[in-house]
Amino acid sequence: MNNFVFSIPTAIYFGRGQVEKLGGIVRRYGSRALLVYGGGSIKRSGLYGTVLARLKESTVAVTELSGVEPNPKIASVREGVRLCRENGVDVVLAVGGGSALDCAKVVAAGALYAGDPWELVTEPARIQKALPVVTVLTAAATGSEMDAFAVITNPETHEKLGTSGQLLKPRASILDPALTFTVPKRQTAAGTADIMSHIFEDYFTNVKGAFLQARFAEGLLKTCIRYGPAALEHPDDYEARANLMWASSHAINGLLSCGAEVAWSVHAMEHELSAFYDITHGVGLAILTPNWMKYVLSDATAPKFAEYGVNVWGLDAKQPARTVAEQAIRKTRAFFSSLGLPATLREVNIDEKNFKIMAEHAAKHGLENAFVPLKADDVLQIYRASL
């Protein structure tokens, strides 16, 4: 196991009705908030009114940045930075799913940065200051409520890039599983795939001795496999929503990666899909992941895939490792299909027109340090296998 530093400064308020504490939580960090959210779902659910009421009770002045897109765009970040500066904002409050939270994080850093906020995405080391961020989560998927990461899209350059910094970690996050009852089935399915992909990216590592991290990962994967279908069948199943929400947070808060660090493969490839075609992130991950697994499967990697098959899917450990590995990969594809997620890129109207440039872009993001090192041609072959 590698040396590591593990720190999660985020205070988590988990459970029903925790949003009632929002005013006091935000007031600890500032009195002038930028409220960041996406479409109209928080208004239709009544959450928007509750948030404003709690902030008003705590004498928090509110400026709004609404309409944050799925795969949040740099234009929204720039607008948020402008609003912060013009209104003297001293705390950023994100209400929504991962897109709103990611946008809010980069806005918080951009508000205290002299240059263009896109520079904070392309060069994370520039993140030296940031306003405090508080979040109210309404969808379990990205884990942004408890991590140091944000992903922003620049349509002009066809880039979807992740940035990170300890200052981007929220100071506090409210996680009420009941707020996810109204998440549409397709989004719930995509969110489950996203959570599982975060886990896979850390689970498949070459670092030796990270036994505990692997067992954590397997437990989280089994949680997704059990509760993803349950949430689809009964959207108001509190137990299912609660377990998915907590699994989402732990999938990417450093618990799995610290001491077992490895470059992520499938996310780099999917970010190119989202940058060029603006598809749902979890959908792209569900399409690519089993094909990546098949591509990197070899006699050398079969034992790790077999470990996954035995410990997560309950496959027979007495069979040859290669046999168990292949079964585990088929189980993975079948599970994503059972959630109603597409299995091919053609199903989401993507052809191979941009594959070459996408593969070249993806290969630049550290894939030489992945579980199985990948070059641009390798990525190209995985894209083609996903058609």
C-alpha positions as a LaTeX table, in Angstrom:
\begin{tabular}{lrrr}
\hline
Residue & $x$ (\AA) & $y$ (\AA) & $z$ (\AA) \\
\hline
Met1 & 0.00 & 0.00 & 0.00 \\
Asn2 & 1.26 & 3.48 & $-0.87$ \\
Asn3 & 1.71 & 6.34 & 1.59 \\
Phe4 & $-1.23$ & 8.76 & 1.62 \\
Val5 & $-2.91$ & 11.68 & 3.36 \\
Phe6 & $-6.65$ & 11.26 & 3.89 \\
Ser7 & $-8.79$ & 14.24 & 4.88 \\
Ile8 & $-12.50$ & 14.84 & 4.43 \\
Pro9 & $-13.38$ & 18.21 & 5.99 \\
Thr10 & $-16.98$ & 18.07 & 4.77 \\
Ala11 & $-19.62$ & 17.94 & 7.50 \\
Ile12 & $-22.39$ & 15.57 & 6.36 \\
Tyr13 & $-25.98$ & 16.10 & 7.50 \\
Phe14 & $-27.64$ & 12.84 & 6.48 \\
Gly15 & $-31.31$ & 11.90 & 6.68 \\
Arg16 & $-34.86$ & 13.13 & 6.44 \\
Gly17 & $-35.55$ & 16.79 & 7.08 \\
Gln18 & $-31.93$ & 17.88 & 7.39 \\
Val19 & $-32.60$ & 20.73 & 4.95 \\
Glu20 & $-34.40$ & 22.48 & 7.80 \\
Lys21 & $-30.93$ & 23.18 & 9.23 \\
Leu22 & $-29.73$ & 24.82 & 6.03 \\
Gly23 & $-30.00$ & 28.46 & 7.12 \\
Gly24 & $-27.83$ & 27.98 & 10.18 \\
Ile25 & $-25.31$ & 25.92 & 8.25 \\
Val26 & $-24.88$ & 28.52 & 5.49 \\
Arg27 & $-24.77$ & 31.39 & 7.99 \\
Arg28 & $-21.63$ & 29.92 & 9.58 \\
Tyr29 & $-19.75$ & 30.63 & 6.36 \\
Gly30 & $-21.28$ & 33.87 & 5.11 \\
Ser31 & $-24.27$ & 36.18 & 4.85 \\
Arg32 & $-24.45$ & 36.66 & 1.06 \\
Ala33 & $-24.98$ & 33.42 & $-0.85$ \\
Leu34 & $-24.95$ & 32.52 & $-4.51$ \\
Leu35 & $-27.63$ & 29.86 & $-4.99$ \\
Val36 & $-26.60$ & 27.56 & $-7.85$ \\
Tyr37 & $-29.11$ & 25.15 & $-9.39$ \\
Gly38 & $-30.17$ & 23.59 & $-12.67$ \\
Gly39 & $-33.61$ & 23.41 & $-14.22$ \\
Gly40 & $-37.03$ & 23.58 & $-12.65$ \\
Ser41 & $-37.03$ & 20.32 & $-10.71$ \\
Ile42 & $-36.22$ & 21.92 & $-7.36$ \\
Lys43 & $-39.09$ & 24.35 & $-7.90$ \\
Arg44 & $-41.56$ & 21.63 & $-8.88$ \\
Ser45 & $-40.62$ & 19.57 & $-5.82$ \\
Gly46 & $-40.97$ & 22.51 & $-3.44$ \\
Leu47 & $-37.33$ & 22.33 & $-2.37$ \\
Tyr48 & $-36.57$ & 25.75 & $-3.88$ \\
Gly49 & $-39.15$ & 27.42 & $-1.63$ \\
Thr50 & $-37.86$ & 25.58 & 1.43 \\
Val51 & $-34.28$ & 26.63 & 0.70 \\
Leu52 & $-35.22$ & 30.29 & 0.30 \\
Ala53 & $-37.31$ & 30.23 & 3.46 \\
Arg54 & $-34.52$ & 28.75 & 5.56 \\
Leu55 & $-32.01$ & 31.25 & 4.20 \\
Lys56 & $-34.35$ & 34.15 & 4.85 \\
Glu57 & $-34.84$ & 33.05 & 8.46 \\
Ser58 & $-31.07$ & 33.18 & 8.91 \\
Thr59 & $-30.80$ & 36.60 & 7.22 \\
Val60 & $-28.78$ & 35.26 & 4.30 \\
Ala61 & $-29.06$ & 37.43 & 1.18 \\
Val62 & $-29.46$ & 35.38 & $-2.01$ \\
Thr63 & $-28.27$ & 35.86 & $-5.58$ \\
Glu64 & $-29.27$ & 33.12 & $-8.03$ \\
Leu65 & $-27.43$ & 31.29 & $-10.80$ \\
Ser66 & $-30.04$ & 29.05 & $-12.42$ \\
Gly67 & $-30.11$ & 26.90 & $-15.52$ \\
Val68 & $-26.84$ & 25.04 & $-14.92$ \\
Glu69 & $-26.66$ & 22.38 & $-17.62$ \\
Pro70 & $-25.99$ & 18.66 & $-17.37$ \\
Asn71 & $-22.28$ & 18.46 & $-18.20$ \\
Pro72 & $-21.98$ & 22.03 & $-16.84$ \\
Lys73 & $-20.53$ & 24.55 & $-19.25$ \\
Ile74 & $-17.76$ & 27.05 & $-18.63$ \\
Ala75 & $-20.18$ & 29.83 & $-19.64$ \\
Ser76 & $-22.27$ & 29.07 & $-16.55$ \\
Val77 & $-19.15$ & 29.20 & $-14.39$ \\
Arg78 & $-18.19$ & 32.57 & $-15.85$ \\
Glu79 & $-21.66$ & 33.92 & $-15.17$ \\
Gly80 & $-21.50$ & 32.66 & $-11.59$ \\
Val81 & $-18.14$ & 34.35 & $-11.08$ \\
Arg82 & $-19.59$ & 37.63 & $-12.40$ \\
Leu83 & $-22.56$ & 37.39 & $-10.02$ \\
Cys84 & $-20.31$ & 36.67 & $-7.05$ \\
Arg85 & $-18.16$ & 39.70 & $-7.69$ \\
Glu86 & $-21.03$ & 42.08 & $-8.41$ \\
Asn87 & $-23.01$ & 41.04 & $-5.33$ \\
Gly88 & $-20.25$ & 40.56 & $-2.78$ \\
Val89 & $-21.05$ & 36.87 & $-2.39$ \\
Asp90 & $-19.15$ & 35.17 & 0.44 \\
Val91 & $-20.57$ & 31.61 & 0.30 \\
Val92 & $-21.71$ & 29.43 & $-2.60$ \\
Leu93 & $-24.73$ & 27.15 & $-2.10$ \\
Ala94 & $-25.36$ & 24.42 & $-4.68$ \\
Val95 & $-28.75$ & 22.67 & $-4.72$ \\
Gly96 & $-29.12$ & 19.78 & $-7.13$ \\
Gly97 & $-27.10$ & 16.94 & $-8.60$ \\
Gly98 & $-23.49$ & 16.72 & $-9.63$ \\
Ser99 & $-23.72$ & 19.31 & $-12.38$ \\
Ala100 & $-24.87$ & 22.09 & $-10.07$ \\
Leu101 & $-22.29$ & 21.08 & $-7.47$ \\
Asp102 & $-19.40$ & 20.93 & $-9.95$ \\
Cys103 & $-20.32$ & 24.31 & $-11.38$ \\
Ala104 & $-20.57$ & 25.82 & $-7.90$ \\
Lys105 & $-17.12$ & 24.57 & $-6.92$ \\
Val106 & $-15.36$ & 26.20 & $-9.86$ \\
Val107 & $-17.42$ & 29.37 & $-9.38$ \\
Ala108 & $-16.23$ & 29.45 & $-5.76$ \\
Ala109 & $-12.60$ & 29.30 & $-6.88$ \\
Gly110 & $-13.11$ & 31.57 & $-9.88$ \\
Ala111 & $-14.63$ & 34.32 & $-7.75$ \\
Leu112 & $-11.25$ & 34.76 & $-6.05$ \\
Tyr113 & $-9.11$ & 34.26 & $-9.16$ \\
Ala114 & $-7.96$ & 37.15 & $-11.32$ \\
Gly115 & $-7.93$ & 35.26 & $-14.63$ \\
Asp116 & $-10.47$ & 33.32 & $-16.65$ \\
Pro117 & $-11.97$ & 30.41 & $-14.64$ \\
Trp118 & $-11.26$ & 27.97 & $-17.50$ \\
Glu119 & $-7.61$ & 28.28 & $-16.43$ \\
Leu120 & $-8.60$ & 26.70 & $-13.11$ \\
Val121 & $-9.89$ & 23.69 & $-15.04$ \\
Thr122 & $-6.90$ & 23.26 & $-17.33$ \\
Glu123 & $-4.38$ & 24.08 & $-14.59$ \\
Pro124 & $-5.74$ & 22.96 & $-11.18$ \\
Ala125 & $-2.59$ & 24.19 & $-9.41$ \\
Arg126 & $-3.94$ & 27.72 & $-9.94$ \\
Ile127 & $-6.68$ & 27.03 & $-7.37$ \\
Gln128 & $-5.16$ & 28.84 & $-4.40$ \\
Lys129 & $-8.30$ & 30.38 & $-2.87$ \\
Ala130 & $-12.01$ & 29.63 & $-2.93$ \\
Leu131 & $-15.21$ & 30.77 & $-1.31$ \\
Pro132 & $-16.78$ & 28.19 & 1.04 \\
Val133 & $-19.20$ & 25.79 & $-0.66$ \\
Val134 & $-22.31$ & 24.24 & 0.90 \\
Thr135 & $-24.43$ & 21.69 & $-0.96$ \\
Val136 & $-27.90$ & 20.18 & $-0.84$ \\
Leu137 & $-27.84$ & 16.96 & $-2.87$ \\
Thr138 & $-30.84$ & 15.85 & $-4.94$ \\
Ala139 & $-29.33$ & 13.00 & $-6.99$ \\
Ala140 & $-26.88$ & 10.24 & $-6.07$ \\
Ala141 & $-24.20$ & 9.82 & $-8.74$ \\
Thr142 & $-21.10$ & 11.99 & $-8.90$ \\
Gly143 & $-20.07$ & 12.11 & $-5.24$ \\
Ser144 & $-19.30$ & 15.81 & $-5.66$ \\
Glu145 & $-20.89$ & 16.52 & $-2.28$ \\
Met146 & $-17.88$ & 15.02 & $-0.51$ \\
Asp147 & $-14.91$ & 15.24 & $-2.86$ \\
Ala148 & $-12.33$ & 17.64 & $-4.26$ \\
Phe149 & $-13.29$ & 17.26 & $-7.92$ \\
Ala150 & $-15.32$ & 19.13 & $-10.51$ \\
Val151 & $-15.84$ & 18.46 & $-14.21$ \\
Ile152 & $-16.56$ & 21.32 & $-16.62$ \\
Thr153 & $-17.24$ & 21.32 & $-20.37$ \\
Asn154 & $-15.97$ & 23.88 & $-22.88$ \\
Pro155 & $-18.10$ & 23.47 & $-26.04$ \\
Glu156 & $-15.86$ & 25.84 & $-28.02$ \\
Thr157 & $-12.83$ & 23.56 & $-27.64$ \\
His158 & $-14.73$ & 20.24 & $-27.40$ \\
Glu159 & $-13.16$ & 19.62 & $-24.00$ \\
Lys160 & $-14.69$ & 18.13 & $-20.88$ \\
Leu161 & $-12.06$ & 18.25 & $-18.17$ \\
Gly162 & $-11.82$ & 17.46 & $-14.51$ \\
Thr163 & $-10.13$ & 19.75 & $-12.05$ \\
Ser164 & $-9.43$ & 19.26 & $-8.37$ \\
Gly165 & $-8.18$ & 20.93 & $-5.24$ \\
Gln166 & $-8.62$ & 20.55 & $-1.51$ \\
Leu167 & $-10.29$ & 23.97 & $-1.42$ \\
Leu168 & $-13.09$ & 22.65 & $-3.64$ \\
Lys169 & $-14.32$ & 20.23 & $-1.00$ \\
Pro170 & $-17.67$ & 21.43 & 0.37 \\
Arg171 & $-17.65$ & 22.66 & 3.94 \\
Ala172 & $-21.02$ & 21.03 & 4.55 \\
Ser173 & $-23.42$ & 18.87 & 2.57 \\
Ile174 & $-27.03$ & 17.96 & 3.27 \\
Leu175 & $-27.91$ & 14.44 & 2.12 \\
Asp176 & $-31.61$ & 13.68 & 2.46 \\
Pro177 & $-32.47$ & 10.50 & 0.52 \\
Ala178 & $-36.11$ & 11.62 & 0.31 \\
Leu179 & $-35.02$ & 14.47 & $-1.97$ \\
Thr180 & $-34.09$ & 11.84 & $-4.59$ \\
Phe181 & $-37.54$ & 10.21 & $-4.72$ \\
Thr182 & $-38.48$ & 12.27 & $-7.79$ \\
Val183 & $-35.31$ & 11.53 & $-9.78$ \\
Pro184 & $-36.44$ & 9.98 & $-13.11$ \\
Lys185 & $-35.75$ & 6.29 & $-13.67$ \\
Arg186 & $-33.25$ & 6.89 & $-16.47$ \\
Gln187 & $-31.29$ & 9.31 & $-14.30$ \\
Thr188 & $-31.35$ & 6.88 & $-11.37$ \\
Ala189 & $-30.00$ & 4.14 & $-13.63$ \\
Ala190 & $-27.29$ & 6.39 & $-15.05$ \\
Gly191 & $-26.38$ & 7.52 & $-11.55$ \\
Thr192 & $-25.97$ & 3.92 & $-10.41$ \\
Ala193 & $-23.64$ & 3.25 & $-13.35$ \\
Asp194 & $-21.67$ & 6.39 & $-12.50$ \\
Ile195 & $-21.21$ & 5.29 & $-8.88$ \\
Met196 & $-20.07$ & 1.84 & $-9.98$ \\
Ser197 & $-17.64$ & 3.32 & $-12.49$ \\
His198 & $-16.03$ & 5.46 & $-9.78$ \\
Ile199 & $-15.53$ & 2.30 & $-7.75$ \\
Phe200 & $-14.18$ & 0.28 & $-10.70$ \\
Glu201 & $-11.62$ & 2.97 & $-11.53$ \\
Asp202 & $-9.98$ & 2.56 & $-8.11$ \\
Tyr203 & $-10.65$ & $-1.15$ & $-7.64$ \\
Phe204 & $-8.68$ & $-2.17$ & $-10.70$ \\
Thr205 & $-5.25$ & $-1.10$ & $-9.53$ \\
Asn206 & $-1.79$ & $-2.61$ & $-9.66$ \\
Val207 & $-0.88$ & $-1.41$ & $-6.18$ \\
Lys208 & $-0.18$ & $-4.38$ & $-3.92$ \\
Gly209 & $-1.35$ & $-4.74$ & $-0.35$ \\
Ala210 & $-4.43$ & $-2.48$ & $-0.52$ \\
Phe211 & $-6.62$ & $-5.31$ & 0.78 \\
Leu212 & $-8.96$ & $-3.14$ & 2.83 \\
Gln213 & $-9.62$ & $-0.70$ & $-0.02$ \\
Ala214 & $-10.59$ & $-3.61$ & $-2.27$ \\
Arg215 & $-13.04$ & $-4.97$ & 0.31 \\
Phe216 & $-14.54$ & $-1.50$ & 0.76 \\
Ala217 & $-14.96$ & $-1.30$ & $-3.02$ \\
Glu218 & $-16.63$ & $-4.69$ & $-3.25$ \\
Gly219 & $-19.08$ & $-3.75$ & $-0.51$ \\
Leu220 & $-20.00$ & $-0.56$ & $-2.34$ \\
Leu221 & $-20.45$ & $-2.43$ & $-5.63$ \\
Lys222 & $-22.74$ & $-4.96$ & $-3.96$ \\
Thr223 & $-24.72$ & $-2.07$ & $-2.50$ \\
Cys224 & $-25.27$ & $-0.62$ & $-5.99$ \\
Ile225 & $-26.24$ & $-4.02$ & $-7.38$ \\
Arg226 & $-28.77$ & $-4.54$ & $-4.62$ \\
Tyr227 & $-30.28$ & $-1.08$ & $-4.35$ \\
Gly228 & $-30.07$ & 0.31 & $-7.90$ \\
Pro229 & $-32.85$ & $-1.99$ & $-9.17$ \\
Ala230 & $-34.83$ & $-1.45$ & $-5.95$ \\
Ala231 & $-34.81$ & 2.34 & $-6.46$ \\
Leu232 & $-35.95$ & 1.88 & $-10.05$ \\
Glu233 & $-38.82$ & $-0.38$ & $-9.04$ \\
His234 & $-39.91$ & 1.72 & $-6.06$ \\
Pro235 & $-38.65$ & 5.33 & $-6.43$ \\
Asp236 & $-39.77$ & 6.22 & $-2.91$ \\
Asp237 & $-37.94$ & 3.31 & $-1.25$ \\
Tyr238 & $-36.06$ & 5.24 & 1.43 \\
Glu239 & $-33.71$ & 2.38 & 2.26 \\
Ala240 & $-32.68$ & 1.99 & $-1.38$ \\
Arg241 & $-32.21$ & 5.71 & $-1.92$ \\
Ala242 & $-30.28$ & 6.11 & 1.34 \\
Asn243 & $-27.85$ & 3.31 & 0.56 \\
Leu244 & $-27.26$ & 4.55 & $-2.99$ \\
Met245 & $-26.68$ & 8.09 & $-1.76$ \\
Trp246 & $-24.14$ & 7.03 & 0.88 \\
Ala247 & $-22.42$ & 4.65 & $-1.56$ \\
Ser248 & $-22.10$ & 7.52 & $-4.04$ \\
Ser249 & $-20.29$ & 9.68 & $-1.49$ \\
His250 & $-17.83$ & 6.98 & $-0.48$ \\
Ala251 & $-17.14$ & 5.87 & $-4.04$ \\
Ile252 & $-15.05$ & 8.97 & $-4.77$ \\
Asn253 & $-14.18$ & 10.70 & $-1.49$ \\
Gly254 & $-10.71$ & 9.12 & $-1.36$ \\
Leu255 & $-11.62$ & 6.13 & 0.79 \\
Leu256 & $-10.93$ & 3.73 & $-2.10$ \\
Ser257 & $-8.08$ & 5.51 & $-3.85$ \\
Cys258 & $-5.81$ & 6.53 & $-0.99$ \\
Gly259 & $-2.92$ & 4.11 & $-0.87$ \\
Ala260 & $-3.97$ & 2.38 & $-4.08$ \\
Glu261 & $-3.70$ & 5.24 & $-6.57$ \\
Val262 & $-4.15$ & 4.52 & $-10.27$ \\
Ala263 & $-5.00$ & 6.62 & $-13.33$ \\
Trp264 & $-8.65$ & 6.35 & $-14.35$ \\
Ser265 & $-9.30$ & 4.85 & $-17.78$ \\
Val266 & $-13.01$ & 4.83 & $-18.61$ \\
His267 & $-13.71$ & 8.33 & $-17.31$ \\
Ala268 & $-11.09$ & 9.80 & $-19.62$ \\
Met269 & $-12.73$ & 8.06 & $-22.56$ \\
Glu270 & $-16.26$ & 9.01 & $-21.55$ \\
His271 & $-15.40$ & 12.66 & $-21.00$ \\
Glu272 & $-14.60$ & 12.82 & $-24.71$ \\
Leu273 & $-18.01$ & 11.39 & $-25.57$ \\
Ser274 & $-19.72$ & 14.00 & $-23.40$ \\
Ala275 & $-17.55$ & 16.80 & $-24.79$ \\
Phe276 & $-18.39$ & 15.98 & $-28.39$ \\
Tyr277 & $-21.95$ & 14.69 & $-28.01$ \\
Asp278 & $-23.20$ & 15.99 & $-24.63$ \\
Ile279 & $-24.60$ & 12.60 & $-23.61$ \\
Thr280 & $-25.44$ & 11.66 & $-20.03$ \\
His281 & $-22.21$ & 10.78 & $-18.26$ \\
Gly282 & $-23.48$ & 7.62 & $-16.61$ \\
Val283 & $-24.91$ & 6.35 & $-19.89$ \\
Gly284 & $-21.54$ & 6.72 & $-21.59$ \\
Leu285 & $-19.82$ & 4.95 & $-18.71$ \\
Ala286 & $-22.28$ & 2.04 & $-18.87$ \\
Ile287 & $-21.59$ & 1.61 & $-22.58$ \\
Leu288 & $-17.81$ & 1.82 & $-22.35$ \\
Thr289 & $-17.03$ & $-0.02$ & $-19.11$ \\
Pro290 & $-17.68$ & $-3.64$ & $-20.15$ \\
Asn291 & $-15.84$ & $-3.05$ & $-23.43$ \\
Trp292 & $-12.86$ & $-1.65$ & $-21.57$ \\
Met293 & $-12.95$ & $-4.71$ & $-19.32$ \\
Lys294 & $-12.93$ & $-7.06$ & $-22.30$ \\
Tyr295 & $-10.14$ & $-5.13$ & $-24.01$ \\
Val296 & $-7.77$ & $-5.18$ & $-21.02$ \\
Leu297 & $-8.53$ & $-8.77$ & $-20.00$ \\
Ser298 & $-5.45$ & $-10.98$ & $-20.33$ \\
Asp299 & $-3.74$ & $-13.77$ & $-18.46$ \\
Ala300 & $-2.06$ & $-11.06$ & $-16.38$ \\
Thr301 & $-5.27$ & $-9.23$ & $-15.44$ \\
Ala302 & $-7.59$ & $-12.23$ & $-15.23$ \\
Pro303 & $-6.92$ & $-12.85$ & $-11.49$ \\
Lys304 & $-8.16$ & $-9.35$ & $-10.57$ \\
Phe305 & $-11.27$ & $-9.71$ & $-12.70$ \\
Ala306 & $-11.84$ & $-13.16$ & $-11.21$ \\
Glu307 & $-11.54$ & $-11.66$ & $-7.71$ \\
Tyr308 & $-14.23$ & $-9.18$ & $-8.72$ \\
Gly309 & $-16.42$ & $-11.98$ & $-10.08$ \\
Val310 & $-16.12$ & $-14.13$ & $-6.97$ \\
Asn311 & $-16.42$ & $-11.41$ & $-4.32$ \\
Val312 & $-19.05$ & $-9.22$ & $-6.00$ \\
Trp313 & $-21.08$ & $-11.59$ & $-8.18$ \\
Gly314 & $-20.63$ & $-14.78$ & $-6.16$ \\
Leu315 & $-19.09$ & $-16.76$ & $-9.03$ \\
Asp316 & $-17.41$ & $-20.11$ & $-8.50$ \\
Ala317 & $-13.82$ & $-19.59$ & $-7.38$ \\
Lys318 & $-12.90$ & $-23.14$ & $-8.37$ \\
Gln319 & $-13.15$ & $-22.32$ & $-12.08$ \\
Pro320 & $-10.12$ & $-21.05$ & $-14.03$ \\
Ala321 & $-9.46$ & $-17.35$ & $-13.45$ \\
Arg322 & $-9.99$ & $-16.48$ & $-17.12$ \\
Thr323 & $-13.38$ & $-18.21$ & $-17.13$ \\
Val324 & $-14.53$ & $-16.41$ & $-13.99$ \\
Ala325 & $-13.25$ & $-13.09$ & $-15.36$ \\
Glu326 & $-15.22$ & $-13.46$ & $-18.59$ \\
Gln327 & $-18.36$ & $-14.36$ & $-16.64$ \\
Ala328 & $-17.90$ & $-11.31$ & $-14.41$ \\
Ile329 & $-17.65$ & $-9.02$ & $-17.41$ \\
Arg330 & $-20.84$ & $-10.51$ & $-18.88$ \\
Lys331 & $-22.54$ & $-10.00$ & $-15.50$ \\
Thr332 & $-21.53$ & $-6.36$ & $-15.56$ \\
Arg333 & $-23.01$ & $-5.79$ & $-19.01$ \\
Ala334 & $-26.19$ & $-7.67$ & $-18.12$ \\
Phe335 & $-26.63$ & $-5.59$ & $-14.97$ \\
Phe336 & $-26.37$ & $-2.30$ & $-16.81$ \\
Ser337 & $-28.86$ & $-3.60$ & $-19.39$ \\
Ser338 & $-31.24$ & $-4.64$ & $-16.60$ \\
Leu339 & $-31.28$ & $-0.99$ & $-15.50$ \\
Gly340 & $-32.49$ & $-0.03$ & $-18.98$ \\
Leu341 & $-29.19$ & 1.54 & $-20.01$ \\
Pro342 & $-28.01$ & 1.29 & $-23.65$ \\
Ala343 & $-25.20$ & $-1.11$ & $-24.52$ \\
Thr344 & $-23.89$ & 0.53 & $-27.69$ \\
Leu345 & $-22.96$ & 4.00 & $-28.89$ \\
Arg346 & $-25.22$ & 3.64 & $-31.91$ \\
Glu347 & $-28.19$ & 3.48 & $-29.54$ \\
Val348 & $-27.38$ & 7.06 & $-28.49$ \\
Asn349 & $-26.77$ & 8.19 & $-32.07$ \\
Ile350 & $-22.96$ & 8.26 & $-31.94$ \\
Asp351 & $-20.92$ & 7.08 & $-34.91$ \\
Glu352 & $-17.17$ & 6.83 & $-35.37$ \\
Lys353 & $-16.69$ & 10.19 & $-37.10$ \\
Asn354 & $-14.83$ & 11.78 & $-34.17$ \\
Phe355 & $-13.29$ & 8.65 & $-32.65$ \\
Lys356 & $-9.72$ & 9.35 & $-33.72$ \\
Ile357 & $-9.49$ & 12.84 & $-32.26$ \\
Met358 & $-11.40$ & 11.74 & $-29.16$ \\
Ala359 & $-8.97$ & 8.87 & $-28.64$ \\
Glu360 & $-6.00$ & 11.20 & $-29.00$ \\
His361 & $-7.46$ & 13.59 & $-26.43$ \\
Ala362 & $-8.30$ & 10.81 & $-23.96$ \\
Ala363 & $-4.83$ & 9.28 & $-24.17$ \\
Lys364 & $-3.31$ & 12.56 & $-22.96$ \\
His365 & $-4.89$ & 12.19 & $-19.53$ \\
Gly366 & $-2.46$ & 9.85 & $-17.83$ \\
Leu367 & $-3.62$ & 6.59 & $-19.37$ \\
Glu368 & $-0.03$ & 5.38 & $-19.46$ \\
Asn369 & $-0.41$ & 4.99 & $-15.67$ \\
Ala370 & $-3.70$ & 3.09 & $-15.79$ \\
Phe371 & $-4.39$ & $-0.47$ & $-14.58$ \\
Val372 & $-3.50$ & $-1.49$ & $-18.12$ \\
Pro373 & $-1.61$ & 1.30 & $-19.92$ \\
Leu374 & $-3.52$ & 2.62 & $-22.92$ \\
Lys375 & $-2.42$ & 4.60 & $-25.95$ \\
Ala376 & $-4.61$ & 6.46 & $-28.42$ \\
Asp377 & $-4.95$ & 3.40 & $-30.66$ \\
Asp378 & $-6.11$ & 1.31 & $-27.70$ \\
Val379 & $-8.78$ & 3.87 & $-26.87$ \\
Leu380 & $-9.82$ & 3.94 & $-30.52$ \\
Gln381 & $-10.31$ & 0.17 & $-30.47$ \\
Ile382 & $-12.47$ & 0.40 & $-27.33$ \\
Tyr383 & $-14.63$ & 3.09 & $-28.95$ \\
Arg384 & $-15.08$ & 0.92 & $-32.03$ \\
Ala385 & $-15.95$ & $-2.10$ & $-29.91$ \\
Ser386 & $-18.65$ & 0.04 & $-28.27$ \\
Leu387 & $-20.45$ & 0.85 & $-31.50$ \\
\hline
\end{tabular}
